[in-house]
Structure formats: C-alpha cells, structure tokens
Amino acid sequence: MNAISVRKLSFTYCTRKRRKDVLKELSFHVPEGAFVSILGSNGAGKSTLFQCILGMAGHYEGDIYVFEK
C-alpha cells in the first residue's frame, strides 16, 4: 500500500501582475514505511508540495491520496 500517492499535481500562484507555475504534472508514490527526502533550490516548490498534500493550498490540479483517501 502507498502511504502517499500524487498524480499529475500542478499548482500556480496568481497575482494581479503575473502567474507563476510552481508544480507541473508532478507524480510520485511513497510506499508505507518508506523514508523520503525532498531536495531542491529555493523557490523550487518544496513547501508548496507539502501545503498541497496537507490541504493547506487550495486550487491545485491533480490527485493526492494519503493512505488511499
């Protein structure tokens, strides 16, 4: 069983002046009991990814499942 499944996750920040695509069709699976590291430069979308998984960032596209829910 996968603890986390992310399928085609996309997220865009929109302001009055511009749009910034942060995540584009990101897909991955994390099996139950696995240890995972998320690495990337500043502004790469690491925090945005976790905000989407935790339900703190609205208006994302794609599917996120935590223990199949």
LUMDO-969135 format. One record per atom (N, C-alpha, C, CB): z, y, x; atom name; residue number from 1; residue in one letter. Coordinates in nm, 2 decimals, always signed. Each point is the difference from the previous one (the first is absolute). Glycine has a CB too. Example, Ala and Ser with C-alpha at 12.3 -4.5 7.8 and 13.67 -1.06 7.14 Angstrom:
+0.78 -0.57 +1.32 N 1 A .
+0.00 +0.12 -0.09 CA 1 A .
+0.00 +0.12 +0.09 C 1 A .
+0.12 -0.12 -0.19 CB 1 A .
-0.19 +0.23 +0.15 N 2 S .
+0.00 +0.11 +0.09 CA 2 S .
+0.08 +0.11 -0.08 C 2 S .
-0.22 -0.06 +0.12 CB 2 S .
END
This chain:
+0.00 -0.12 +0.08 N 1 M .
+0.00 +0.12 -0.08 CA 1 M .
+0.00 +0.12 +0.09 C 1 M .
+0.12 -0.12 -0.19 CB 1 M .
-0.20 +0.23 +0.15 N 2 N .
+0.00 +0.12 +0.07 CA 2 N .
+0.11 +0.09 -0.05 C 2 N .
-0.24 -0.02 +0.03 CB 2 N .
+0.32 +0.08 +0.06 N 3 A .
+0.10 +0.10 -0.04 CA 3 A .
-0.06 +0.13 -0.04 C 3 A .
+0.16 -0.11 +0.16 CB 3 A .
-0.27 +0.15 -0.09 N 4 I .
-0.07 +0.12 -0.04 CA 4 I .
-0.15 -0.03 +0.01 C 4 I .
+0.19 +0.15 +0.09 CB 4 I .
-0.26 -0.11 -0.19 N 5 S .
-0.15 +0.00 +0.00 CA 5 S .
-0.05 +0.13 -0.03 C 5 S .
+0.00 -0.24 -0.07 CB 5 S .
-0.09 +0.30 +0.15 N 6 V .
-0.06 +0.13 -0.02 CA 6 V .
-0.15 -0.03 -0.01 C 6 V .
+0.19 +0.13 +0.12 CB 6 V .
-0.26 -0.09 -0.22 N 7 R .
-0.14 -0.02 -0.02 CA 7 R .
-0.08 +0.13 -0.03 C 7 R .
+0.05 -0.23 -0.08 CB 7 R .
-0.14 +0.27 +0.17 N 8 K .
-0.08 +0.11 -0.01 CA 8 K .
+0.08 +0.13 -0.04 C 8 K .
-0.19 -0.15 -0.07 CB 8 K .
+0.29 +0.17 +0.15 N 9 L .
+0.09 +0.12 -0.03 CA 9 L .
-0.07 +0.13 +0.06 C 9 L .
+0.21 -0.15 +0.00 CB 9 L .
-0.22 +0.25 -0.08 N 10 S .
-0.06 +0.13 +0.04 CA 10 S .
+0.10 +0.11 -0.05 C 10 S .
-0.24 -0.09 +0.00 CB 10 S .
+0.26 +0.19 +0.08 N 11 F .
+0.08 +0.11 -0.04 CA 11 F .
-0.06 +0.13 +0.06 C 11 F .
+0.21 -0.15 -0.01 CB 11 F .
-0.21 +0.25 -0.07 N 12 T .
-0.06 +0.13 +0.04 CA 12 T .
+0.10 +0.11 -0.03 C 12 T .
-0.24 -0.08 -0.03 CB 12 T .
+0.27 +0.17 +0.13 N 13 Y .
+0.08 +0.12 -0.03 CA 13 Y .
-0.09 +0.11 -0.04 C 13 Y .
+0.18 -0.07 +0.17 CB 13 Y .
-0.15 +0.13 -0.28 N 14 C .
-0.09 +0.11 -0.05 CA 14 C .
+0.08 +0.13 -0.01 C 14 C .
-0.13 -0.16 -0.13 CB 14 C .
+0.08 +0.26 +0.19 N 15 T .
+0.05 +0.14 -0.01 CA 15 T .
-0.11 +0.09 -0.07 C 15 T .
+0.16 -0.03 +0.21 CB 15 T .
-0.12 +0.15 -0.23 N 16 R .
-0.10 +0.09 -0.06 CA 16 R .
-0.12 +0.02 +0.09 C 16 R .
+0.18 +0.11 -0.12 CB 16 R .
-0.16 -0.12 +0.25 N 17 K .
-0.11 +0.03 +0.09 CA 17 K .
-0.07 -0.12 +0.06 C 17 K .
+0.13 +0.20 +0.06 CB 17 K .
-0.07 -0.32 -0.06 N 18 R .
-0.07 -0.11 +0.05 CA 18 R .
+0.06 -0.13 -0.04 C 18 R .
-0.05 +0.13 +0.19 CB 18 R .
-0.02 -0.24 -0.16 N 19 R .
+0.04 -0.14 -0.03 CA 19 R .
+0.01 -0.07 +0.14 C 19 R .
-0.11 +0.00 -0.24 CB 19 R .
+0.21 -0.08 +0.25 N 20 K .
+0.01 -0.08 +0.13 CA 20 K .
+0.02 -0.14 -0.04 C 20 K .
+0.10 +0.20 +0.13 CB 20 K .
-0.20 -0.29 -0.09 N 21 D .
+0.02 -0.14 -0.02 CA 21 D .
+0.09 -0.05 +0.11 C 21 D .
-0.23 -0.02 -0.11 CB 21 D .
+0.34 -0.05 +0.06 N 22 V .
+0.10 -0.05 +0.10 CA 22 V .
-0.02 -0.15 +0.01 C 22 V .
+0.16 +0.19 -0.05 CB 22 V .
-0.17 -0.26 -0.06 N 23 L .
-0.02 -0.14 +0.00 CA 23 L .
-0.13 -0.03 -0.07 C 23 L .
+0.25 -0.05 +0.00 CB 23 L .
-0.33 -0.04 +0.06 N 24 K .
-0.13 -0.03 -0.06 CA 24 K .
-0.02 -0.15 -0.01 C 24 K .
-0.10 +0.21 +0.09 CB 24 K .
+0.11 -0.27 -0.21 N 25 E .
-0.02 -0.14 -0.02 CA 25 E .
+0.07 -0.09 +0.10 C 25 E .
-0.22 +0.06 -0.10 CB 25 E .
+0.35 -0.04 +0.11 N 26 L .
+0.09 -0.07 +0.09 CA 26 L .
+0.04 -0.13 -0.07 C 26 L .
+0.08 +0.21 +0.12 CB 26 L .
-0.10 -0.33 -0.05 N 27 S .
+0.05 -0.12 -0.06 CA 27 S .
+0.07 -0.09 +0.11 C 27 S .
-0.20 +0.01 -0.16 CB 27 S .
+0.31 -0.07 +0.12 N 28 F .
+0.07 -0.09 +0.08 CA 28 F .
+0.10 -0.08 -0.08 C 28 F .
-0.02 +0.16 +0.20 CB 28 F .
+0.07 -0.27 -0.14 N 29 H .
+0.11 -0.08 -0.06 CA 29 H .
+0.10 -0.03 +0.10 C 29 H .
-0.17 -0.10 -0.16 CB 29 H .
+0.30 +0.11 +0.11 N 30 V .
+0.11 -0.03 +0.09 CA 30 V .
+0.07 -0.13 -0.06 C 30 V .
+0.03 +0.25 +0.07 CB 30 V .
-0.03 -0.36 -0.01 N 31 P .
+0.07 -0.12 -0.05 CA 31 P .
+0.15 +0.02 +0.00 C 31 P .
-0.19 -0.14 +0.09 CB 31 P .
+0.25 +0.07 -0.19 N 32 E .
+0.15 +0.01 -0.01 CA 32 E .
+0.06 -0.05 +0.13 C 32 E .
-0.01 -0.04 -0.24 CB 32 E .
+0.11 +0.12 +0.29 N 33 G .
+0.07 -0.04 +0.13 CA 33 G .
-0.06 +0.06 +0.12 C 33 G .
+0.07 -0.20 -0.11 CB 33 G .
-0.19 +0.26 +0.10 N 34 A .
-0.07 +0.05 +0.12 CA 34 A .
+0.06 +0.14 +0.04 C 34 A .
-0.21 -0.13 -0.07 CB 34 A .
+0.20 +0.16 +0.20 N 35 F .
+0.03 +0.13 +0.06 CA 35 F .
-0.13 +0.07 +0.03 C 35 F .
+0.22 -0.09 +0.09 CB 35 F .
-0.22 +0.22 -0.13 N 36 V .
-0.13 +0.07 +0.01 CA 36 V .
+0.04 +0.14 +0.06 C 36 V .
-0.11 -0.12 -0.19 CB 36 V .
+0.02 +0.17 +0.28 N 37 S .
+0.02 +0.14 +0.05 CA 37 S .
-0.12 +0.08 -0.05 C 37 S .
+0.13 -0.08 +0.20 CB 37 S .
-0.11 +0.20 -0.23 N 38 I .
-0.11 +0.09 -0.04 CA 38 I .
+0.00 +0.11 +0.11 C 38 I .
+0.02 -0.04 -0.25 CB 38 I .
-0.13 +0.04 +0.33 N 39 L .
-0.02 +0.10 +0.11 CA 39 L .
-0.12 +0.09 -0.03 C 39 L .
+0.10 -0.17 +0.16 CB 39 L .
-0.08 +0.29 -0.12 N 40 G .
-0.12 +0.10 -0.01 CA 40 G .
+0.05 +0.13 +0.05 C 40 G .
-0.10 -0.13 -0.19 CB 40 G .
+0.00 +0.22 +0.21 N 41 S .
+0.03 +0.13 +0.05 CA 41 S .
+0.05 +0.09 -0.12 C 41 S .
-0.18 -0.02 +0.18 CB 41 S .
+0.23 +0.14 -0.14 N 42 N .
+0.05 +0.09 -0.11 CA 42 N .
-0.11 +0.03 -0.09 C 42 N .
+0.16 +0.10 +0.16 CB 42 N .
-0.13 -0.10 -0.29 N 43 G .
-0.10 +0.03 -0.10 CA 43 G .
-0.09 -0.11 -0.04 C 43 G .
+0.01 +0.22 +0.08 CB 43 G .
+0.01 -0.34 -0.03 N 44 A .
-0.09 -0.12 -0.03 CA 44 A .
+0.02 -0.06 -0.14 C 44 A .
+0.01 -0.04 +0.25 CB 44 A .
+0.11 +0.07 -0.31 N 45 G .
+0.02 -0.05 -0.14 CA 45 G .
+0.11 -0.11 -0.01 C 45 G .
-0.23 +0.05 -0.04 CB 45 G .
+0.31 -0.06 +0.15 N 46 K .
+0.11 -0.10 +0.00 CA 46 K .
+0.10 +0.02 -0.11 C 46 K .
-0.03 -0.03 +0.24 CB 46 K .
+0.08 +0.16 -0.25 N 47 S .
+0.10 +0.03 -0.10 CA 47 S .
-0.06 +0.00 -0.14 C 47 S .
+0.12 +0.14 +0.16 CB 47 S .
-0.25 -0.10 -0.17 N 48 T .
-0.07 +0.00 -0.13 CA 48 T .
-0.01 -0.15 -0.05 C 48 T .
-0.12 +0.21 +0.06 CB 48 T .
+0.09 -0.30 +0.03 N 49 L .
-0.01 -0.14 -0.04 CA 49 L .
+0.13 -0.05 -0.06 C 49 L .
-0.17 -0.04 +0.19 CB 49 L .
+0.28 +0.07 -0.12 N 50 F .
+0.13 -0.04 -0.05 CA 50 F .
+0.04 +0.07 -0.13 C 50 F .
+0.07 -0.05 +0.23 CB 50 F .
-0.11 +0.17 -0.25 N 51 Q .
+0.03 +0.07 -0.12 CA 51 Q .
-0.08 -0.06 -0.12 C 51 Q .
+0.04 +0.21 +0.13 CB 51 Q .
-0.16 -0.26 -0.10 N 52 C .
-0.08 -0.07 -0.11 CA 52 C .
+0.06 -0.13 -0.03 C 52 C .
-0.20 +0.11 +0.08 CB 52 C .
+0.24 -0.19 +0.02 N 53 I .
+0.06 -0.13 -0.03 CA 53 I .
+0.13 +0.02 -0.08 C 53 I .
-0.10 -0.09 +0.22 CB 53 I .
+0.18 +0.19 -0.19 N 54 L .
+0.13 +0.02 -0.06 CA 54 L .
-0.01 +0.07 -0.14 C 54 L .
+0.10 +0.01 +0.22 CB 54 L .
-0.23 +0.03 -0.25 N 55 G .
-0.02 +0.07 -0.13 CA 55 G .
+0.04 +0.15 +0.00 C 55 G .
+0.04 -0.22 -0.11 CB 55 G .
-0.03 +0.28 +0.23 N 56 M .
+0.04 +0.14 +0.01 CA 56 M .
-0.12 +0.09 +0.00 C 56 M .
+0.20 -0.07 +0.12 CB 56 M .
-0.32 +0.02 -0.09 N 57 A .
-0.12 +0.08 +0.00 CA 57 A .
-0.09 -0.05 -0.12 C 57 A .
+0.01 +0.03 +0.26 CB 57 A .
-0.04 +0.07 -0.34 N 58 G .
-0.08 -0.04 -0.12 CA 58 G .
-0.14 +0.02 +0.03 C 58 G .
+0.18 +0.07 -0.15 CB 58 G .
-0.26 -0.11 +0.06 N 59 H .
-0.15 +0.02 +0.00 CA 59 H .
-0.07 -0.07 +0.11 C 59 H .
+0.04 +0.22 -0.11 CB 59 H .
+0.00 -0.33 +0.16 N 60 Y .
-0.07 -0.08 +0.10 CA 60 Y .
-0.10 -0.09 -0.08 C 60 Y .
+0.19 +0.01 +0.17 CB 60 Y .
-0.29 -0.06 -0.10 N 61 E .
-0.09 -0.09 -0.05 CA 61 E .
+0.02 -0.14 +0.07 C 61 E .
-0.17 +0.19 -0.06 CB 61 E .
+0.15 -0.29 -0.01 N 62 G .
+0.02 -0.14 +0.06 CA 62 G .
+0.12 -0.07 -0.07 C 62 G .
-0.10 +0.08 +0.22 CB 62 G .
+0.13 -0.19 -0.16 N 63 D .
+0.11 -0.09 -0.05 CA 63 D .
+0.10 -0.02 +0.10 C 63 D .
-0.16 -0.11 -0.16 CB 63 D .
+0.29 +0.12 +0.12 N 64 I .
+0.11 -0.04 +0.09 CA 64 I .
+0.09 -0.09 -0.08 C 64 I .
-0.01 +0.22 +0.12 CB 64 I .
+0.04 -0.34 -0.05 N 65 Y .
+0.09 -0.10 -0.06 CA 65 Y .
+0.11 -0.03 +0.09 C 65 Y .
-0.19 -0.10 -0.13 CB 65 Y .
+0.31 +0.11 +0.08 N 66 V .
+0.12 -0.04 +0.08 CA 66 V .
+0.05 -0.13 -0.07 C 66 V .
+0.06 +0.25 +0.07 CB 66 V .
-0.06 -0.36 +0.00 N 67 F .
+0.04 -0.13 -0.06 CA 67 F .
-0.08 -0.02 -0.13 C 67 F .
+0.23 +0.01 +0.11 CB 67 F .
-0.36 +0.01 -0.11 N 68 E .
-0.09 -0.03 -0.11 CA 68 E .
+0.02 +0.09 -0.12 C 68 E .
-0.01 -0.23 +0.08 CB 68 E .
+0.09 +0.34 -0.07 N 69 K .
+0.02 +0.09 -0.12 CA 69 K .
-0.05 +0.13 +0.03 C 69 K .
+0.20 -0.13 -0.07 CB 69 K .
END
